[in-house]
Amino acid sequence: MDVKKVLDKFAESRIFVFGDVMLDCYKFGDIERISPEAPVGIFIEDKEKKSYRLGGVANTAANIASLAGEGRVSLFGYIGNDDRGEIIEKQLKDLGIQNYLNKILEYTTLKTRFIARNQQVFRDDDDCYADVSHETEEKLVRGIHWQDFDVIVASDYAKGTLSRGLLRTIFHNAERNKKKVILDPKTKNKSNYYGYSAAPYLITPNSKEALEMTGQEDIEKAGKWLQQEFGNKTNVLVTRGPEGMTLFERGKKAIHIPTAAKDVYDVSGAGDTVTGAMALGIASGLSLEETAFLANHAAGIVVGEMGTSTVSRGELEKILLKEHAKIGTSEEIAKYIENYKKQGRRIVFTNGCFDLLHIGHTRYLRESKEQGDILIVGVNSDESVRGLKGSGRPLNDEKHRAEVLAGLESIDYVFVFPEEDTVRYLGMLMPHVHVHGGDRVLDGSMIKPGENKKPMNQEERRFAEKNGIKIYFSKIYDSPSTTETINKMRNSNGQKS
């Protein structure tokens, strides 16, 4: 994945978001003593630190705006004609979010969180529920140009905005305009989500919602049940907090994605971040698996912050480039591939000097990648190349050789190692497949008379066979070897001089 290219596509996407709009209030302070009236703490507020943030589906829209830029997201919902609604409208304007808010509620929903010493100690909800006729809903959405948007998001917080009538309108217009719908559901309203001619492209319940909506006992069964309930037209992404995510994609085996969070301070709004990132990834043409990978990292950033928060493009780009740069140490790469193994990915390892990259190398590396999902290449250090090839080699230093290899699409990770064999790294990486060139065989007894082949390192062989690592020998490609190319260059230079 080209991270910068993907994030550039985010800025070209247009998302329309429907759902329950709320205002979040954060009051910061301390609990210094226990009340004499009851065994509860007395909260002493620091009034200078109080803050308001967009909540509910407005937080989803804010995350999209933060990742994609101004003017890339529009928001439909209901608020009251009050100070709370004015705060929401101002914050939306500051973020460049197009406002389709309707002031038809008695008051705007407010959730107040009391924070003492970086811990939420209490929450006060002042909820207002929408009760809007279908005729009014139809009138309010009449000005929406559905064809202008790439993806439509419907986020339900069970406050009445996503009525069955409005959902029918959303699905109908999405189907007519060939747009994909992402549904972030609430258990209470599960009956509202079924029975339409169209179905959501993706639903994003958390683990509690998935189990409650289906009556199942485990996530695997719940995910499959939800797919069947939507006529096998829908993909399912279950967010599982500290356990990561599980993706159920139509026609594919479920994939578990371990959490990317390093520290968890507050999970408030993490689901909104996931839904927003998924919308942008889908709109940008990424696969669901790639999109879930990005959304997982975005959520990993926001749970490290206190309260509902957003992820900027810069934050996401920085962490992705840092964590998933192709060139790293063997120790770093070993950590990366643990996640891939948990996802059921097949890890392939090969190694070599790769001094002057030629067509035989590129074909060999493509064939290596075909043996699994993730290809890791170990590159001999300059010192080890001299031990293997002689004092005149390598022509290109280890940094140069590693960067050239990292530029190949077939390669996922590259590291430089100083030894002349790879036993240590087989133990560290424990790949499923270890690939060798076609000029190698298992041992000397297998070399036929006249064959220009060599036995593989027998210590590597014993380790691989003992640990169930498959040994694979590539084809022999008709191309000059690096040594032959170097000799030709030297002869050519000699004739010129």
Residue pairs with C-beta under 8 A, 6 or more apart in sequence:
1 286
1 290
1 293
1 324
3 317
3 320
3 321
3 324
4 317
6 281
6 284
6 286
6 290
6 294
7 67
7 313
7 316
7 317
9 283
9 284
9 285
10 67
10 68
10 69
10 72
10 280
10 283
10 284
10 313
11 68
11 69
11 72
11 313
12 284
13 68
13 72
13 150
13 151
13 279
13 280
13 283
13 284
14 72
14 73
14 74
14 148
14 149
14 150
14 283
15 64
15 68
15 72
15 73
15 74
15 149
15 150
15 151
15 152
15 153
15 276
15 279
15 280
15 283
16 73
16 74
16 76
16 144
16 146
16 149
16 151
16 152
16 153
17 57
17 60
17 61
17 64
17 73
17 74
17 75
17 76
17 152
17 153
17 155
17 279
18 57
18 76
18 77
18 152
18 153
18 154
18 155
18 161
18 162
18 166
18 170
19 56
19 57
19 60
19 76
19 77
19 153
19 154
19 155
19 156
19 157
19 161
19 162
19 184
20 56
20 57
20 77
20 78
20 109
20 130
20 155
20 156
20 157
20 158
20 159
20 160
20 161
20 162
21 55
21 56
21 57
21 58
21 75
21 77
21 78
21 79
21 88
21 101
21 108
21 109
21 161
22 55
22 56
22 58
22 108
22 109
22 110
22 111
22 157
22 159
23 52
23 53
23 54
23 55
23 58
23 84
23 85
23 87
23 88
23 108
23 109
23 110
23 111
24 52
24 53
24 54
24 55
24 59
24 110
24 111
24 112
24 113
24 268
24 307
24 308
25 50
25 51
25 52
25 53
25 110
25 111
25 112
25 113
26 49
26 50
26 51
26 52
26 53
26 112
26 113
26 115
26 306
26 307
27 43
27 45
27 49
27 50
27 112
27 113
27 114
27 115
28 45
28 46
28 49
28 50
28 115
28 116
29 43
29 44
29 45
29 46
29 49
29 114
29 115
29 116
30 43
30 44
30 46
30 116
30 117
31 41
31 42
31 43
31 44
31 116
31 117
31 121
32 42
32 44
33 41
33 42
34 40
34 41
34 42
35 41
35 42
41 116
41 121
43 114
43 116
43 121
43 122
45 114
51 307
52 87
52 91
53 59
53 91
53 307
53 308
53 309
54 61
54 62
54 88
54 91
54 92
54 308
55 109
55 111
55 269
55 308
56 77
56 109
56 155
56 157
56 159
56 272
57 75
57 77
57 153
57 155
57 157
57 161
57 272
58 75
58 77
58 88
58 91
58 92
59 269
59 272
59 308
59 310
60 153
60 155
60 184
60 272
60 273
60 275
60 276
61 73
61 74
61 75
61 92
61 95
61 97
61 276
62 91
62 95
62 97
62 310
63 272
63 273
63 276
63 277
63 298
63 302
63 310
63 311
64 72
64 73
64 276
64 279
64 280
65 72
65 73
65 95
65 96
65 97
65 310
66 95
66 310
66 311
66 312
66 313
67 276
67 277
67 280
67 298
67 310
67 311
67 312
67 313
67 316
68 280
68 313
69 96
69 313
70 95
70 96
70 97
71 96
71 98
73 97
73 98
74 97
74 98
74 99
74 100
74 149
75 92
75 97
75 98
75 99
75 100
75 101
76 100
76 101
76 140
76 141
76 144
77 100
77 101
77 102
77 161
78 101
78 102
78 103
78 104
78 105
78 130
78 132
78 161
79 85
79 88
79 89
79 101
79 102
79 103
79 105
79 108
80 103
80 105
80 106
80 107
80 108
80 128
81 103
82 107
82 108
84 107
84 108
84 109
84 110
85 101
85 103
85 108
88 101
88 108
89 99
89 101
92 99
92 101
93 99
100 140
100 143
100 144
102 140
104 130
104 132
104 136
105 128
105 130
106 128
107 126
107 128
108 128
109 125
109 126
109 127
109 128
109 159
110 125
110 126
111 123
111 124
111 125
111 126
112 123
112 124
112 125
112 126
113 120
113 122
113 123
113 268
113 307
114 120
114 121
114 122
114 123
114 124
115 121
115 306
115 307
118 265
118 306
120 266
120 268
127 159
128 159
129 159
129 160
130 159
130 160
130 161
130 163
131 160
132 140
132 160
132 161
132 163
132 166
134 163
134 165
134 166
137 163
137 165
137 166
137 169
138 165
138 169
141 166
141 169
144 173
146 152
146 173
146 174
146 176
146 177
146 179
147 177
149 179
150 179
150 180
150 282
150 283
151 179
151 180
151 181
151 182
151 279
151 280
151 282
151 283
152 170
152 174
152 179
152 180
152 181
152 182
153 181
153 182
153 184
153 275
153 276
153 279
154 162
154 167
154 170
154 181
154 182
154 183
154 184
154 200
155 162
155 184
155 272
155 275
156 162
156 183
156 184
156 185
156 186
156 189
156 192
157 186
158 186
158 188
158 189
162 189
162 192
163 192
164 192
167 192
167 193
167 196
168 196
170 181
171 181
171 196
171 197
171 198
171 199
171 200
172 196
172 197
172 198
173 179
174 180
174 181
174 198
175 197
175 198
180 201
180 202
180 282
181 198
181 200
181 201
181 202
182 200
182 201
182 202
182 203
182 204
182 275
182 278
182 279
182 282
183 193
183 200
183 202
183 203
183 204
184 203
184 204
184 205
184 271
184 272
184 275
185 193
185 203
185 204
185 205
185 209
185 213
186 209
187 208
187 209
187 212
187 213
190 213
193 200
193 203
193 230
194 229
194 230
199 230
199 231
199 233
199 234
200 230
200 234
201 234
201 235
201 282
202 234
202 235
202 236
202 237
202 278
202 282
202 288
203 226
203 230
203 234
203 235
203 236
203 237
204 237
204 238
204 239
204 271
204 274
204 275
204 278
205 213
205 226
205 236
205 238
205 239
206 238
206 239
206 240
206 241
206 271
207 219
207 238
207 239
207 240
207 241
207 243
210 216
210 219
210 222
210 223
210 226
210 236
210 238
211 217
211 218
211 219
211 222
213 222
213 226
214 221
214 222
214 225
214 226
214 229
216 222
216 225
219 238
219 240
219 246
220 246
220 254
222 238
223 236
223 238
223 246
223 248
223 254
224 248
224 254
226 234
226 236
226 248
227 234
227 235
227 236
227 248
227 250
232 250
233 250
234 250
235 247
235 248
235 249
235 250
235 288
236 247
236 248
237 245
237 246
237 247
237 248
237 274
237 278
237 288
237 292
237 295
238 245
238 246
238 248
239 245
239 270
239 271
239 274
239 299
240 246
241 259
241 267
242 259
242 261
242 264
243 258
243 259
244 256
244 257
244 258
244 259
244 260
244 296
245 256
245 257
245 259
245 274
245 292
245 295
245 296
246 254
246 255
246 256
246 257
247 254
247 255
247 256
247 257
247 288
247 289
247 292
248 254
249 255
249 288
249 289
253 344
255 289
255 292
255 343
255 344
256 342
256 343
257 292
257 293
257 296
257 339
257 343
258 339
258 342
259 296
259 300
260 296
260 297
260 299
260 300
260 319
261 299
261 300
261 303
261 304
262 300
262 304
263 303
263 304
264 303
264 304
265 303
265 304
265 305
265 306
266 303
266 305
266 306
266 307
267 303
268 307
268 308
269 302
269 307
269 308
269 309
270 299
270 302
270 303
272 308
273 295
273 298
273 299
273 301
273 302
273 310
273 311
274 295
274 296
274 298
274 299
276 298
277 291
277 294
277 295
277 298
277 299
277 311
278 291
278 292
278 295
281 290
281 291
281 292
281 294
281 295
282 288
282 291
286 294
294 316
294 320
297 316
297 319
297 320
297 323
298 311
298 316
300 319
301 311
301 315
301 316
301 319
302 309
302 310
302 311
323 336
324 336
326 406
326 411
326 412
326 413
326 414
327 402
327 403
327 406
327 413
327 414
327 415
328 336
328 413
328 414
328 415
329 415
330 378
330 415
330 417
330 425
330 428
330 429
331 428
332 415
333 376
333 413
333 415
333 429
334 428
334 429
336 413
337 345
337 347
337 374
337 376
337 413
337 429
340 347
340 373
340 374
341 347
345 372
345 373
345 374
346 371
346 372
346 373
346 374
346 432
346 433
347 372
347 373
347 374
347 376
347 429
347 430
347 431
347 432
347 433
348 368
348 369
348 371
348 372
348 373
348 374
348 375
348 376
348 431
348 432
348 433
348 434
348 435
349 375
349 376
349 377
349 378
349 422
349 425
349 426
349 429
349 431
349 433
349 434
349 435
350 364
350 365
350 368
350 375
350 376
350 377
350 378
350 434
350 435
350 436
351 377
351 378
351 379
351 380
351 417
351 422
351 425
352 361
352 377
352 378
352 379
352 380
352 437
353 379
353 380
353 385
353 388
353 389
353 393
353 394
353 401
353 482
354 361
354 377
354 379
354 401
354 404
354 405
355 385
355 389
355 393
355 394
355 395
355 396
355 401
355 482
355 486
356 395
356 396
356 482
356 485
356 486
357 401
357 404
357 405
358 479
358 480
358 482
358 485
359 477
359 479
360 477
360 478
360 479
360 480
360 481
362 408
362 410
363 475
363 477
363 479
364 437
364 438
364 474
364 477
365 375
365 377
365 405
365 408
365 410
365 411
366 410
367 435
367 474
367 475
368 375
368 410
368 435
368 472
368 474
369 375
369 410
369 411
371 433
371 435
371 470
371 472
372 431
372 432
372 433
374 412
374 413
375 410
375 411
375 412
375 413
376 412
376 413
376 414
376 415
376 429
376 431
377 405
377 411
377 413
377 414
377 415
378 414
378 415
378 416
378 417
378 422
378 425
379 398
379 401
379 402
379 405
379 414
379 415
379 416
379 417
380 388
380 398
380 416
380 417
380 420
381 398
381 416
381 417
381 418
382 394
382 397
382 398
383 418
384 417
384 418
384 419
384 420
385 393
385 394
385 398
386 393
386 394
387 420
388 420
389 483
393 486
394 401
395 486
396 404
398 416
399 416
402 414
402 415
402 416
405 411
405 414
406 414
417 424
417 425
421 457
421 459
421 460
422 434
422 457
422 460
423 457
423 459
423 460
423 463
426 434
426 460
426 463
426 464
426 467
426 469
427 463
427 467
430 467
430 469
431 469
432 469
432 470
433 469
433 470
433 471
433 472
434 460
434 464
434 469
434 470
434 471
434 472
435 472
435 473
435 474
436 456
436 471
436 472
436 473
436 474
437 473
437 474
437 476
438 473
438 474
438 475
438 476
438 477
439 452
439 453
439 454
439 476
440 453
440 454
440 455
440 456
440 473
441 447
441 453
441 454
441 455
441 456
441 473
442 455
442 456
442 461
442 471
443 455
443 456
443 458
443 461
444 455
446 455
447 453
447 454
447 455
456 471
461 471
463 469
464 470
464 471
465 471
480 488
